[in-house]
């Protein structure tokens, strides 16, 4: 039985043998299949350079996917290349100006505390943020500029309404402090250097052009509060503020918000503007600002349109002065319009916002200076 067993391996003839074996037959005879040896041989192992190249290719694909995801979701990155949409949502003319503004606020924003949250250390703030700082500011500007409701913003960013409210209030308070600490009241020399030539010829001592404006607010249930907020001019409950601009256009004074029943003259007395004026200055305003006596006590002049006297008509000189005052005073109305282009003011302010409306108003006024010059 043993003699009849078939051999599966073919031995190579000894080197001393003179028998000639064909190469093809020898190769097939010496080959042992994987089934016979039980050993499997895989593909060749790639080199380190090949692995690094594959890793770099995958990293590029991952970066491209992340960039595509960032461009598809609602946020700052999505509108980085669309200046028109960015201006619509934020009021900044392009991405470069907005990123510079973010860099300006970032040192303070890194330490920013959020309302209604437990006190945390500075090192843990970044880990608790649900959005990057740039997107948090973008969210805030969308609320101000485009007037988006908190529910709408929460849906766009996939956040809760409470989180959106906390982020908004935190950034409003931050900008109120940081921007409010930047001096915007220019010196006499600065005003004179930048004053339009024609105005410098007619009104060389004008330091500021002022006007008052009002924003509507919800009617309170308290009769006393309602009477204080009610404006006879608007026939509605309002908040009133005074804004001043330099002769060349930028906003240089922003008052707090006062109740709508206050008069323009009284608001000018209490808002703090008079303390900034110096002897020899001149204030340009509308006819309603009958504050000549108050300004005379400080050695400050007043440029307002002439009133029609008992003569029944203006002189040619008075007509020319009235026209000139109207021409330059209109710029403060344009500045106020810029502030009110923030759609958060285009409705009736709910009573729930009264606690932060003064900060919101001030921030919107200061942000108007980041837009192109009026003149």
ZICOR-V212245 format. One record per helix or strand of 3 or more residues. SS is the DSSP state (A for helix, B for strand). FROM is the first residue (numbers start at 0). TO is the last residue. If there is no record, write none. Layout:
{{SS,FROM,TO} {SS,FROM,TO}}
This chain:
{{A,1,3} {A,22,29} {A,33,36} {A,47,71} {A,76,78} {A,82,89} {A,94,108} {A,121,127} {A,132,144} {A,149,156} {A,160,179} {A,187,193} {A,196,201} {B,205,216} {A,222,228} {B,235,244} {B,250,253} {A,263,269} {A,273,275} {B,281,283} {A,291,295} {B,300,302} {A,315,339} {A,342,344} {A,350,369}}
